């Protein structure tokens, strides 16, 4: 094992020594000895942006003093910020309404999820009882569902009569205005 490691190390050093020596790459900022340095290299000046920034400080002070000449009126930047405070109040009202709606939705969802479902299933249509394949059914072995059809038609007729009477009286639940429950404001603020 030791012999294998030693021989591979010797081979790799031979390969490295056989390669021609490459000169390191030079970059633009490195100067060789044959090139002469720029004589103005040490005499750098401030740029135009520095002087503009330096002049902006006293100019902004004088503009602020000029716009704030009336003692009864607030400063110009304050007036500009007050324009946008109306939007802030509008967003506060919108967020408050949104929170109230989310609380109501959470209350409703909790109500529906935690209520016990009924175990009795009403048939939506009587043909549910005849959903099986009609093939290979011997004659006379089908169920007679005439009594069941009559029962559900009578029940449907009675429910429709109750709904029609409630509509005439104005007590139909679907026609009543919505009622708010538990902390939801009845008159939310209107948006512009």
N, C-alpha and C positions, 0 to 999 in steps of 0.2 A: 504494500500500500504506500509506504513512504517513498519507495522507488518511483512509483507512478507520479506522485505529486512533484517530486524533484525533477523528473524528466519533462513534465509539462511546463514547469517554471523555466527551465533552461530553453525550451523551444520558444516560449513567448518572448524571452529577452533577446533571443537571436533575431526574431522577426522585427522587434523594435529597433535593434541596432542596424539592420539591413536597410531600413527605410531611409530615404534622403531627408535631411533636416529641412523642414518647411519654415519659411519665414512667417512670423506672426502678422496677422492682418492689421493694417494701419487704418485709422479712421481719419476723417477730415479735420478734426480738432487737433490731432497730433501732427506736429510738424517735424519733418526730417531736418537733419543738420544742413542740407544743401539749400533749403528754402529760407528766405529771409522773412522775419516777422513784420507785420504791418506797423509802420511807425506811429499811426494814430490809435493803436489798440488801447493804450492806457488812458486816452483822453475822451472818455464817453460822457455825453451830456444827458440831461433829463429830457424825456420825450414831451410832446405837446400835451398828452393826457395828464401828466403830472401837474402842469401849470393850470390846465382847465379845472382840475379837481381842487387845486389850491385856491383858485379864484372863486369857486362855487360856494365856499364857506361864507365869506363876508357878504356875497351877493344874496344868498338865501337869508341871512340875518336881516339885511336891509329890506328885503321883500316882505319878510314876516312883520317887521316893525311898521312898514307902510300899510299893510292890509289890516293891522290891528290898531288903527288910529282912533276909531270910535270906541269910547270906554263902555258904552251901553251894549255893544254888540260883541259877540264872541269872535275869536280869531278865525281867519280864513280856513286853516286846516280843520279846526273844530267844526265849523259849519259844513264842510265837505263830509266829515265823518257822521254828522247828525243826519244827513240825507239818507244814509244807509241804515240808520237805526230803525227806521220804519220797517225795512225788510226783516231786520232781526226780530222785531215784535211779531210780524206775520209768521215767521218760521217758528217762533215759540208757540203761537196758537195752533199752527198745523201739527207740530210735534205733540202737543197736549192732546189734540183730537185723535191723532194716530195712536197714542198710548191708550186712550180710553177705548177706542175700537178694538185694539189688540186684547185688552183686558176682558172686554165683552165676548170676543171670539173665544178666548181661553175658557171663560166661564161656561159658554155654550158647549164647547167641545167636552169639557169635563162633565157637564150634565149628561150629554149623550153617551159618553164612554162609560160612565159609572151607573147608568140606569140599567135595570134588569130587563133583558129582552123577553118578549112574550114567547111562550113555547107553542102557542097555537098559530098555525099558519093558515091564512085564508087562501082559498083558490082564486086565482086571478081570472081564470076561464075554465069552464067545465071540461073542456077537451083534454085537460091535464090527465084525467083518469084514463084516457084512451091513447096514450102516447106509445104504447107497445106496438110491435109489428103486427099487421093484420094477417100475415101468412102463418100457415100451420095452426090456425085456431079452429077447432071443430065447431060445427054449427050448433048453436044453442048454449055454448060455454062462455059467451061474452057477458059482461055484467050489464044489467039494465040500470042506466043512470038517469032515467026520466024523472024520478022523484028528486034526485039531487039537483038536476037542472032547474026544476020548478022551484025548489027551495031557494037557490041562489038568485033566480030571477025575481022572486018575491022580495028577498032581502035587498037586492039592488034597487027595486022600485021604491021600497020604503025609505031607504037612505036618500034617494033622489028627491022624494017628497019632503023629507025633513029639511034638506038643503034648500029646496025651492021655497018652503015656508019661511025659513030663516032669512032668505034673501028678500022676501016680501016684507018681513018685519024689520029688516035692517040689522039683524043680530048675527049674520054670517061671519064667522071668525076671520075668514080670508079677506073680507071687505072692510074690516075694522082697521083703524090706524095702528101703527106699530107702537108698542109700549116699551119703555126702557126699564131695565132692572138693575138694581144694585150699583149705585154710584155713577151711572152714565148720565150725562147732562142732557136735558130735554131740548134745549135750544143751543146747539153748538154755534160758535161765531161763524159768520158768513165770510167766504173768500171774496176778494175784490174781482 
